């Protein structure tokens, strides 16, 4: 196989250890580990180590003014890479909560008019006690760049807070759409089996992708939702950790499953959809026991119910087999390595596997790209259009 990444980091930052009380029944967080990058030779790709740190990077974005690459860390740090050096852009470690491995600084986006107003949108779980029930909200806020080019924590202005019953399933990703509009992913509130039934409750923002407009220091809903929360564009989601828009104005959503199946969802951006959680997981009925079969397994009932009216099944899913456990999206590849173009790229957190999903004759199918060699928490793009893969253990892998 082409490409080799020598893994050096085998321990997780102590900031990520935290409270594990809301872990799923039947799911145990794996030990942090890294392996060698091993790509399918048919794609003619190489991979190598781009950066590494004793922290968890999970997102990158390109500063529209300087052209530098900003790297976002769960711990609350944002660092800028100019091709030679990493420089601190923001230290929000005292602002964000890290009681649980899924908490922290979850999303960052430049305001549309950043060049004029130096404003950045951030999504994070707010600092709070690690003892007892969760009291930390998922928070959307703005933060401003100071005279030294750093994001100033004292300038944080909160736009919206969402109560989280538990510490996991926060979502938190921000995706700019242009025209001052943004998508914001929000998990179902956490805990096993959607205990508060948020996935099918359209009056709550939990378990949804929200659409909002940011203007003059505040946000407002864009879609006209007459039957529920005005900000909800898509619902029935468990933990939409990442999503992207393709060349045809369709939204790709990688939704993390529970015990059995991981989902890839596809829908025209502005065509509101209910993706079924927690009545369904993947293309299958979800039972109150936490599995897709009443016997407490992922074996499928041959005579299971068909898709309920008003729900949308994923275009792709995969089971918890061969070391797979949790989907990480993902980009629509209309850039980057030529052999990955015109498809949706995604991976798995536990196995490090990468796939590309493409359409042929009206049918979507996935092709195995290989393994990135680590536990995938996100993807990124450099200013030169190169593909980055972020690992839980701190490595940033470049594929080209």
C-alpha positions as CSV (number, residue, x, y, z in Angstrom):
1,X,0.0,0.0,0.0
2,X,1.2,3.5,-0.7
3,X,1.8,6.0,2.0
4,X,3.1,5.6,5.5
5,X,2.4,7.5,8.7
6,X,4.5,6.6,11.7
7,X,2.2,7.1,14.8
8,X,3.9,8.5,17.8
9,X,1.1,9.7,20.1
10,X,-0.6,6.9,22.1
11,X,-2.1,8.9,24.9
12,X,-5.0,11.3,25.0
13,X,-4.7,14.8,26.6
14,X,-5.9,14.7,30.2
15,X,-8.3,17.5,29.3
16,X,-10.3,14.9,27.3
17,X,-10.7,12.3,30.0
18,X,-13.5,13.9,31.9
19,X,-16.9,12.6,32.9
20,X,-18.1,9.5,31.1
21,X,-21.4,9.0,32.8
22,X,-23.5,9.5,29.7
23,X,-21.7,6.9,27.6
24,X,-24.0,4.7,25.5
25,X,-25.1,1.4,26.9
26,X,-23.0,-1.2,24.9
27,X,-20.5,1.4,23.7
28,X,-17.2,1.9,25.4
29,X,-14.8,4.6,24.2
30,X,-11.8,2.9,22.7
31,X,-8.3,3.5,23.9
32,X,-6.7,6.3,21.9
33,X,-4.4,4.7,19.2
34,X,-2.7,5.4,16.0
35,X,-1.6,3.1,13.2
36,X,0.1,3.5,9.8
37,X,-1.8,5.1,7.0
38,X,-2.8,2.5,4.5
39,X,-4.5,3.6,1.3
40,X,-6.1,1.7,-1.5
41,X,-3.5,1.7,-4.3
42,X,-6.2,2.0,-7.0
43,X,-6.6,5.7,-5.9
44,X,-2.9,6.5,-6.5
45,X,-2.7,8.6,-3.3
46,X,0.0,9.3,-0.7
47,X,-0.4,10.3,2.9
48,X,1.9,11.9,5.4
49,X,2.1,13.7,8.7
50,X,1.2,17.4,8.3
51,X,1.1,18.4,12.0
52,X,0.9,16.8,15.5
53,X,0.0,18.0,18.9
54,X,-1.0,16.8,22.4
55,X,-4.5,17.9,21.8
56,X,-7.5,17.1,19.5
57,X,-7.7,19.2,16.3
58,X,-11.0,18.6,14.4
59,X,-11.6,21.5,12.0
60,X,-9.7,23.9,9.8
61,X,-10.7,27.0,8.0
62,X,-8.9,29.6,5.9
63,X,-8.6,33.1,7.1
64,X,-10.1,35.2,4.2
65,X,-7.8,38.1,5.0
66,X,-4.4,36.5,5.6
67,X,-4.9,33.3,3.8
68,X,-3.5,31.4,6.8
69,X,-4.9,28.1,7.9
70,X,-6.8,28.2,11.2
71,X,-6.9,24.9,13.1
72,X,-9.6,24.4,15.8
73,X,-9.0,22.3,18.9
74,X,-11.7,20.8,21.2
75,X,-9.8,22.2,24.2
76,X,-10.7,25.7,23.1
77,X,-7.6,26.7,21.3
78,X,-7.4,28.0,17.7
79,X,-4.0,28.1,16.0
80,X,-2.9,29.6,12.8
81,X,-0.5,27.8,10.4
82,X,1.4,29.9,7.9
83,X,3.3,26.9,6.3
84,X,6.2,27.0,8.8
85,X,4.9,27.8,12.2
86,X,1.8,27.4,14.5
87,X,0.8,30.6,16.2
88,X,-1.9,31.0,18.8
89,X,-5.0,32.8,17.6
90,X,-7.4,32.1,20.5
91,X,-7.3,30.6,24.0
92,X,-10.9,29.8,25.0
93,X,-9.9,27.0,27.3
94,X,-11.6,28.8,30.3
95,X,-14.7,29.4,28.3
96,X,-15.5,25.9,27.0
97,X,-16.4,22.8,29.0
98,X,-14.3,19.7,28.7
99,X,-16.0,17.4,31.3
100,X,-16.8,14.9,28.6
101,X,-14.8,14.0,25.5
102,X,-17.6,15.3,23.3
103,X,-17.6,18.7,24.8
104,X,-15.5,21.7,24.0
105,X,-15.1,24.2,21.1
106,X,-17.2,22.5,18.4
107,X,-17.5,24.9,15.5
108,X,-15.9,28.1,14.1
109,X,-17.0,30.2,11.1
110,X,-15.9,33.5,9.7
111,X,-18.7,36.1,9.5
112,X,-19.5,37.0,5.9
113,X,-18.1,40.5,6.2
114,X,-15.0,39.4,8.3
115,X,-12.7,41.6,6.3
116,X,-14.6,44.7,7.5
117,X,-15.7,43.8,11.0
118,X,-13.2,41.1,12.3
119,X,-16.1,39.0,13.7
120,X,-16.0,35.2,14.0
121,X,-18.9,32.9,15.0
122,X,-18.2,30.1,17.5
123,X,-20.1,27.2,18.8
124,X,-19.1,25.5,22.1
125,X,-20.3,23.9,25.2
126,X,-20.1,26.5,28.0
127,X,-17.9,26.0,31.0
128,X,-19.7,24.4,34.0
129,X,-19.4,21.9,36.8
130,X,-18.4,18.3,36.0
131,X,-20.3,17.1,39.1
132,X,-23.9,15.9,38.9
133,X,-26.3,16.4,35.9
134,X,-25.1,18.5,33.0
135,X,-25.7,22.2,33.5
136,X,-23.7,23.4,30.5
137,X,-25.5,24.8,27.4
138,X,-24.6,24.4,23.8
139,X,-23.8,28.0,22.9
140,X,-23.6,30.1,19.7
141,X,-21.7,33.3,20.1
142,X,-19.5,35.9,18.3
143,X,-16.0,36.9,19.1
144,X,-13.9,39.7,17.8
145,X,-10.3,40.0,16.6
146,X,-8.3,42.4,18.7
147,X,-5.5,44.8,17.7
148,X,-2.9,42.1,18.0
149,X,-4.8,39.8,15.6
150,X,-6.0,37.5,18.4
151,X,-9.6,36.5,19.3
152,X,-10.4,38.3,22.5
153,X,-12.5,36.2,25.0
154,X,-13.8,39.4,26.6
155,X,-15.5,40.3,23.3
156,X,-17.7,37.2,23.3
157,X,-21.4,38.0,22.7
158,X,-23.8,35.1,23.1
159,X,-26.4,34.8,20.4
160,X,-28.3,31.6,21.4
161,X,-28.1,28.9,24.1
162,X,-29.5,25.4,23.9
163,X,-30.0,23.4,27.0
164,X,-28.3,20.0,26.9
165,X,-29.8,17.3,29.2
166,X,-26.6,15.3,29.0
167,X,-23.0,15.9,28.2
168,X,-22.8,14.0,24.9
169,X,-24.4,14.4,21.4
170,X,-23.7,18.1,21.2
171,X,-23.2,18.5,17.4
172,X,-22.0,22.1,17.2
173,X,-20.7,22.4,13.6
174,X,-21.2,25.7,11.8
175,X,-21.4,25.8,8.0
176,X,-21.6,29.2,6.2
177,X,-24.1,29.4,3.3
178,X,-23.4,33.0,2.2
179,X,-25.7,36.0,2.4
180,X,-25.2,36.0,6.2
181,X,-26.9,32.6,6.6
182,X,-25.5,29.6,8.5
183,X,-26.3,26.0,9.4
184,X,-25.8,24.9,12.9
185,X,-25.8,21.2,13.9
186,X,-27.4,20.2,17.2
187,X,-27.4,16.7,18.7
188,X,-30.4,15.1,20.4
189,X,-29.3,16.1,23.9
190,X,-27.4,12.9,24.7
191,X,-27.9,9.8,26.7
192,X,-28.9,6.3,25.3
193,X,-32.0,5.7,23.2
194,X,-33.0,9.4,23.0
195,X,-34.5,9.3,26.5
196,X,-36.4,12.6,26.1
197,X,-37.6,11.7,22.5
198,X,-36.1,14.9,21.1
199,X,-35.4,13.4,17.7
200,X,-39.1,13.4,16.8
201,X,-40.1,16.6,18.7
202,X,-40.1,19.4,16.2
203,X,-40.6,22.0,18.9
204,X,-37.1,21.5,20.3
205,X,-33.9,22.5,18.5
206,X,-32.3,19.2,19.7
207,X,-31.7,16.5,17.1
208,X,-31.7,19.0,14.3
209,X,-29.9,21.2,11.8
210,X,-30.8,24.8,12.4
211,X,-30.8,27.6,9.8
212,X,-30.2,31.2,10.9
213,X,-29.3,34.6,9.6
214,X,-26.7,36.6,11.4
215,X,-27.0,40.4,11.0
216,X,-26.4,43.5,13.2
217,X,-25.2,41.5,16.2
218,X,-28.2,39.1,16.4
219,X,-29.7,36.0,14.7
220,X,-33.1,35.3,13.2
221,X,-34.8,32.3,11.6
222,X,-34.8,32.0,7.8
223,X,-37.1,29.1,7.0
224,X,-40.9,29.3,7.7
225,X,-41.5,26.4,10.1
226,X,-45.1,26.6,11.1
227,X,-45.2,23.3,13.0
228,X,-42.2,23.6,15.4
229,X,-39.1,25.5,16.3
230,X,-38.6,28.3,13.7
231,X,-34.9,27.6,13.4
232,X,-35.2,23.9,12.6
233,X,-34.5,23.1,8.9
234,X,-33.9,19.3,9.2
235,X,-34.9,17.1,12.1
236,X,-34.8,13.4,13.2
237,X,-31.0,13.4,13.7
238,X,-29.0,11.9,16.5
239,X,-25.6,13.7,16.4
240,X,-24.9,15.5,13.1
241,X,-21.3,16.1,13.8
242,X,-20.4,17.2,10.2
243,X,-22.3,18.2,7.0
244,X,-21.4,19.8,3.7
245,X,-23.1,21.2,0.6
246,X,-22.3,19.7,-2.9
247,X,-22.1,21.3,-6.3
248,X,-25.8,20.7,-6.8
249,X,-27.0,22.6,-3.7
250,X,-27.7,19.4,-1.8
251,X,-26.8,18.9,1.9
252,X,-24.8,15.8,3.0
253,X,-25.2,14.9,6.6
254,X,-23.1,12.3,8.4
255,X,-25.2,11.3,11.4
256,X,-23.7,9.3,14.2
257,X,-25.6,6.1,15.1
258,X,-26.0,4.3,18.4
259,X,-25.4,0.6,18.5
260,X,-26.0,-0.7,15.0
261,X,-25.7,1.7,12.0
262,X,-24.0,4.9,10.8
263,X,-25.8,7.1,8.3
264,X,-25.0,9.2,5.3
265,X,-28.0,11.5,4.5
266,X,-28.7,13.5,1.4
267,X,-31.4,16.1,0.8
268,X,-31.8,19.3,-1.3
269,X,-30.6,22.0,1.1
270,X,-33.9,23.9,1.6
271,X,-36.2,20.9,1.4
272,X,-36.9,20.2,5.1
273,X,-36.6,16.6,6.1
274,X,-37.1,14.3,9.0
275,X,-34.4,11.6,9.0
276,X,-36.2,9.3,11.5
277,X,-34.2,9.2,14.7
278,X,-35.2,7.8,17.2
279,X,-37.8,5.8,15.4
280,X,-35.2,4.7,13.0
281,X,-31.5,4.0,12.8
282,X,-30.1,3.7,9.3
283,X,-32.8,2.2,7.1
284,X,-34.2,0.2,10.0
285,X,-36.6,0.5,12.8
286,X,-35.1,1.5,16.1
287,X,-36.4,-0.3,19.2
288,X,-36.5,1.0,22.8
289,X,-33.9,-1.5,23.8
290,X,-31.3,0.5,21.8
291,X,-31.0,-1.9,18.8
292,X,-32.6,-2.5,15.4
293,X,-34.1,-5.9,16.6
294,X,-36.4,-6.6,19.5
295,X,-34.0,-9.4,20.6
296,X,-31.4,-6.8,21.5
297,X,-29.2,-7.4,18.4
298,X,-28.6,-5.6,15.1
299,X,-29.9,-8.6,13.2
300,X,-32.7,-7.3,10.9
301,X,-36.3,-8.4,11.0
302,X,-37.1,-9.6,7.5
303,X,-40.7,-8.4,7.9
304,X,-39.8,-5.1,9.5
305,X,-41.9,-2.0,8.9
306,X,-41.4,0.1,5.8
307,X,-40.4,3.7,5.9
308,X,-43.0,5.8,7.7
309,X,-44.6,8.6,5.8
310,X,-42.9,11.9,6.3
311,X,-39.4,10.4,7.0
312,X,-36.4,10.2,4.8
313,X,-34.0,7.3,4.8
314,X,-30.2,7.7,4.3
315,X,-28.6,7.2,0.9
316,X,-26.0,5.1,2.6
317,X,-25.3,3.4,5.9
318,X,-22.8,0.9,7.4
319,X,-22.9,-1.5,10.4
320,X,-20.7,-1.6,13.4
321,X,-18.5,-4.3,11.9
322,X,-14.8,-4.6,11.1
323,X,-13.9,-2.1,13.8
324,X,-16.3,0.6,12.7
325,X,-18.3,2.4,15.4
326,X,-19.0,6.1,14.6
327,X,-19.2,8.1,11.3
328,X,-17.2,11.2,10.8
329,X,-18.1,13.4,7.8
330,X,-17.0,14.6,5.5
331,X,-16.7,16.8,2.4
332,X,-18.3,16.8,-1.0
333,X,-15.1,16.6,-3.1
334,X,-15.2,19.2,-5.9
335,X,-11.6,20.0,-5.0
336,X,-8.6,18.1,-3.7
337,X,-7.0,14.9,-5.2
338,X,-8.4,14.2,-8.6
339,X,-9.2,10.6,-7.8
340,X,-11.5,11.7,-5.0
341,X,-13.5,14.3,-7.0
342,X,-17.2,14.2,-7.6
343,X,-18.1,12.2,-4.5
344,X,-18.8,12.5,-0.8
345,X,-15.8,11.6,1.4
346,X,-16.3,10.3,5.0
347,X,-14.6,8.1,7.5
348,X,-15.1,6.2,10.7
349,X,-13.8,7.3,14.1
350,X,-12.8,3.9,15.5
351,X,-11.4,2.1,12.4
352,X,-9.9,5.1,10.6
353,X,-11.5,3.8,7.4
354,X,-12.2,6.3,4.5
355,X,-14.8,5.9,1.8
356,X,-16.0,7.9,-1.2
357,X,-19.6,7.8,-2.1
358,X,-20.6,8.4,-5.8
359,X,-23.7,8.1,-7.9
360,X,-24.0,5.9,-10.9
361,X,-27.2,5.3,-12.9
362,X,-29.2,6.8,-10.0
363,X,-27.7,4.6,-7.4
364,X,-25.3,5.7,-4.6
365,X,-22.5,3.3,-3.7
366,X,-19.3,3.7,-1.6
367,X,-15.7,2.7,-2.4
368,X,-13.1,2.0,0.2
369,X,-10.3,4.6,0.0
370,X,-8.2,3.1,2.8
371,X,-7.3,3.9,6.3
372,X,-5.9,7.2,7.5
373,X,-4.1,5.3,10.3
374,X,-5.9,6.9,13.3
375,X,-9.2,7.8,14.9
376,X,-10.9,10.3,12.6
377,X,-12.6,13.3,14.2
378,X,-12.7,15.7,11.2
379,X,-11.5,16.7,7.8
380,X,-10.0,19.9,6.5
381,X,-8.7,21.7,3.4
382,X,-5.5,23.6,3.1
383,X,-5.1,26.9,1.3
384,X,-3.6,24.9,-1.6
385,X,-6.6,22.6,-1.8
386,X,-5.0,19.6,-0.1
387,X,-7.0,17.2,2.0
388,X,-6.4,17.0,5.8
389,X,-7.6,14.3,8.2
390,X,-7.8,15.1,11.9
391,X,-7.1,12.4,14.5
392,X,-8.3,12.2,18.1
393,X,-4.7,11.6,19.2
394,X,-3.5,14.9,17.8
395,X,-2.1,14.1,14.3
396,X,-3.2,15.9,11.2
397,X,-2.6,13.7,8.2
398,X,-2.4,15.1,4.6
399,X,-3.6,13.1,1.7
400,X,-2.7,13.9,-1.9
